[in-house]
Amino acid sequence: MAERKPDGYLEGRPLHPESLMMSYGYKPELSEGAIKCPIFQTSTFVFRTAEEGKAFFELAYGLRRRGPNEPMGLIYSRLNNPDLEVLEDRLTLWDEAEAAAVFASGMAAISTTLLTFVRPGDVVLHSEPVYGGTDFFLKHILPEFGVRVIGFRAGTPPTEVETRLQQMGLADKLAFILIETPANPTNALVDIAAYAALAARLSREDRRVLTAVDNTFLGPLWQQPLRHGADLVLYSATKYIGGHSDLIAGVCLGRRELLDHIKVFRTILGTMAGPHTGWLLLRSLETLKLRMTAQMKSAGHVAKFLAEHPKVAHVHYLGHLATDDPEYAIYQRQCSAAGGMISFELHGGEAEAFRMLNALRLFHLAVSLGGTESLAEHPASMTHADVDPEERIELGISPAMVRISIGVEHPEDLIADLAQALERV
Ligand SMILES: *Cc1c(COP(=O)(O)O)cnc(C)c1O
């Protein structure tokens, strides 16, 4: 049958990702002509012949190299499934990646990726603060496997981190750099290109230091880490990519050679997402740009309102960075918009923050972010309750801080809700 659907190009011109989110990687003729990719709710797939089954397994277990146009045959849903494969193809478009892997959660993506590339005796460098689950994995689980984990504050120049590693005699043990930028909940930025350059300086021919970026806060619309030298991009797809607060999933993207390796670990650890989650994410991707654009624009209005409010002491919002702030240059280089996450401090402490949170009517009081509904939470006692109190203050997470995730409601309504809640403080 003739290929009618675009393969990513129209008359030789590449189509934009949002134009491909309804069609790319899916062939209706393989599914009774269904315009939408059905849910392939199946655990196993029938081989046409024993020879075909043998060929599929040779590829799945890396017993021989894949031919140039040889597809990965369908075997068993822990290895691959059409919903995940179509989704992975579509996800590569936003980050301009060669390959993608979808996982059962953001934490499954992060832990499986680190377990793929890190071995006992290795050193892992990571920015701070990082997401609580990532922080726990780095500080409590990896050390049990003999991995040295060293954190650096977002904003630290890589040369300073390099000197510290050399003084500790660990520079030749570095295997992996994990960056989360912007950092949660302060929106502090880490210079991706500068840390990728550090990874390159400390790489040897037989041991390449990999750089991975958790791009959950701004990606895939407003930041593409692979363009700035990162090797891998990680997501909690639970947040903006899923976008409706109704699923848990994760993604890793990068070069095919790295993703093939990660997928072997995903297959054996069993950390892949199920077909229903894959199907929900395919639906979510169709509106990803619309949602993230509306959220980004509303956040600008909300941040302006907060910055001008007398009861608000300080607003952490990427759109308000001063031009002489060292973070401003990083923002200009690696981000294309400020996104939909804002945190701010009230005058006062926890009591004032709680009074405001309890008075909100349209914003829901819940952790997580990136969904269609706006959310508000208290980092010091909720998402970052586990961080050492002294460290929490050093990181700028004060008891008076409130973090909000802007949804797709009308910004006037969001501002009205914040105004009436601030009134009660
Ligand atoms: C939520 C989140 C994670 C963890 O993702 P899950 O889908 O909850 O496992 C990792 N990193 C960041 C930045 C997050 O916000």
The ligand as a Gaussian input file, in Angstrom:
#p B3LYP/6-31G(d) Opt

LIG

0 1
 C        8.031000      14.294000      39.400000
 C        9.455000      14.400000      39.034000
 C       10.270000      13.262000      38.935000
 C        9.760000      11.885000      39.256000
 O        8.820000      11.468000      38.329000
 P        7.677000      10.369000      38.654000
 O        6.933000      10.308000      37.359000
 O        6.871000      10.890000      39.799000
 O        8.387000       9.113000      38.996000
 C       11.584000      13.445000      38.547000
 N       12.087000      14.667000      38.283000
 C       11.337000      15.782000      38.381000
 C       11.949000      17.112000      38.077000
 C       10.002000      15.689000      38.756000
 O        9.270000      16.802000      38.869000

